[in-house]
Amino acid sequence: MAVLVLGLVIFLGLHSTRIFAERGRAKAIARLGEGPWKGVYSVLSLIGFALIIWGFGQARWNAAELWTPPIWTRHTTILLMLFSLILIGAYIFKKSHIAVAVHHPMVWGVAIWAAGHLIANGSAADVLLFGAFLVWAAADLVSSYSRDLLNAVVYPAPNWGATIGAVGLGVVLWIALLAGLHHWLFGVSPMAGMPG
């Protein structure tokens, strides 16, 4: 569990600089330069992400079960993942109606992903991983919307082509995960044990 915790601290800590240390972040960018800052940020983020994957892979087999989620939570998570992936698609298609409406579709996508997986998994490792991401996403949304308001951010007019692209990408990813990609990547099938 210690490796998972270390990965979460590094990854979410870095992604929290705009939430808790905006001035420190700005000073670091000014001192290092934007290119080097992005380079260091990316490398450390990848290290943190790798530690999360490694640590969760170790921890989930031995973690204490805090509760046994009922089967309906699996169905709910599968549905929530469709919305999550469409939101992530909207992050790529920034002129979609979805991105323009929510302003921060990637963070919303992460929040829904974390909430969905939190209700459907009951081990201590699951609670640590998905709970940490859910708390981070909530804090990031509050910070981002406050920053948008302060800076009077103007978003572009929405575009139907981008909206179709965002929805299409999200649906394709969702189908791929259900069809076997989730099992291939994470060793767990969302459909395993489902009545059918």
Secondary structure, DSSP 8 states (H G I E B T S, - for coil): -HHHHHHHHHHHHHTTHHHH-HHHHHHHHHHH-HHHHHHHHHHHHHHHHHHHHHHHHHHHHHS-B-----THHHHHHHHHHHHHHHHHHHHHSTTSHHHHHHS-HHHHHHHHHHHHHHHH--BHHHHHHHHHHHHHHHHHHHHHHHHHHHHT-------HHHHHHHHHHHHHHHHHIIIIIHHHHHS--TTTT---
